[in-house]
Amino acid sequence: MTTTPTTMPELFGSLVFTEETMQQRLSPASYKAWKKCITDGTSLDISIANEIAQAMKQWAVEHGATHFTHWFQPMTGVTAEKHDSFISPIGGGKIVMEFSGKELVRGEPDASSFPSGGLRATFEARGYTAWDPTAFAFIKDSSLCIPTIFCSYSGEALDKKTPLLRSMNEVSRQAIRILRLFGDTEAKRVVAQVGPEQEYFLIDKKGYVQREDLRFCGRTLFGAKPPKGQELEDHYFGAIRPRVASFMADLDEELWKVGVLSKTKHNEVAPCQHEMAPIYSDANTACDHNQLAMELMKKVADRHDLVCLLHEKPFAGVNGSGKHDNWSLGTDTGKNLLKPGSTPSQNAQFLLFLAAFIKGVDEYQDFLRATVAFAGNDHRLGAQEAPPAVLSVFLGDELNAVVESIINGTAYTDAGKRTLEVGVDVLPSIPQDNTDRNRTSPMAFTGNKFEFRMLGSSQSISGPNIALNTMMADELEQFADQLEKAKDFTSEMQTLIRKTFSEHRRIIFNGNGYDDAWIKEAEKRGLSNLTSTADALPSYTDKKNVALFTKHGIYTKSEIEARAEIHIENYTTTISIEANTMLDMIQHQILPAVSGYATDLCERADAKAAAGAACKYESSTAKKISDLTDKLLDAAEKLEQDLGKVPADSRKAMEFTHKTILSDMAAARKFADELETLTAKDYWPFPVYSDLLFYI
């Protein structure tokens, strides 16, 4: 057995089958073969897979593992796993612990019950998981977890990892072409790098279990605004309360054990809201680790008699939770391609990559919006706590001045008051932190990366990063196709940069994204404003978007259509669950409770009247409650009737759900929340906001 880690370096990654561990436990030939598989994409011989499997099993058993599982990411947005023990009978009632290369490389989980968007029929059950050798195995709950892709019997991608890996390979291939034009012959690979910030709420478990809406939907469907919310701004970055600090310390340790680079923790804006931010890693690892982080947040919270809520808007009236996706490109030689340089050549390269990104966001703004479109995120986008639904790019004053100078062909004056004619050959140094941050921007440049701020806290980050990678790959391919044929590279590059900035300057906006004037201005510029999931998801399968992903081999036409169908059905299903939960709470909890309270008030009023005492409170409150009770009943009946009218067609169902069911739910909630303010707390059937948000 291994020794217990006693220092932070020993603890970090102690439950991960790391490269160092592989080098120690594999023969030099097998380790070299695995490295070649990673760097060159070559396949592994079964004999090598057997040796890796044996070493992996031995290491896992030493760490207390008894089972192994292929850990994959189906299109549910969460992970999946099927566990098998290492035991194998040898006769005489005895067993040995075995794990073969075949078991490591491939598994066969049932594929019929996962979302497939029509790619698989229920009777077609066979699916395959295949080892992702670029992601390290780890131990969780006494099982060796092997990150894998997940595909159907006929080869369609049924998961989020497969297209992500495809997109990473494609953006690398196209970026390398650009680097070669600048004389970089050392870089062999460009890596999409991601750092996802994770916001979440922590509430006491006792209150959670008493709220059917929180248990079934992850958010409160009812709740009047408490006397105090976030108005004093005292929670943001405030001192972390002992109970929460204990949770965070425990969470950090669990994350560090499995190699998650948990770096930052702090209180967020809303009461009971917090954030964890990791250090950057490659996009594949970042996606795996973010899924692990969300899972471990819930598990660790449970150990502390808390519940971690990852819904985008658990409580109306206070900020919801997002997941800021910090994205960049870096070479395998350690260069960040979105970092302004100190020489004219470096800055020319930076500006070319910047131009490609801006062009991509402008051309595929609708698809980027669709990648963050789902029921939970509709509650926060554009709600004065998150970016608006309009895509725009924030560059900051200094970099924007450079871009405008290039567009206009005018002189540029830097912060040091040096005036230079802006030609690529004499471009001045561009400082990294050249501007204040813009929290209202959906896509903000922050010195050496772009921060995609529209993601919802509960979603997998794979989809948005697949879109960013593929979009960038397409633009870089177009640039490379043109510049590789250039007779005068510098001149044509300069023309290309100026042309690109000029044609796509409409997407650049450095102002207040919350200002209504920006929405009007965005409309004038011709930018899309897809305010809801129902507005955004149809663009998923627009001709140009399908062409983008099929052209680069990220999705087949059927794969992207399937994903659109899954997102559409998920939206309708989510709202239907919420609506039915709302009905159940109204009928079985709220109406009986408020009716009982009104009856008690009437009885008290009668008793007081008989004694000659004033009974204005009892009489007037009972009347208000009775009136609102009837209105709530009517609203509930309308909601129930409309739920029976949801069309069978998925797109029509989404539209109907958005326009009718959500409107019905809002009306019912309005009456219920008013009743909450009139009803004595002892009568109200479940904990109210003040109990949930200010308990720990």
Order of alpha helices (4+ residues) and beta strands (2+ residues): alpha-alpha-alpha-alpha-beta-beta-beta-beta-alpha-beta-beta-beta-beta-alpha-beta-beta-alpha-alpha-alpha-beta-beta-beta-alpha-beta-beta-alpha-alpha-beta-alpha-beta-beta-beta-beta-alpha-alpha-alpha-alpha-alpha-alpha-alpha-alpha-alpha-alpha-alpha
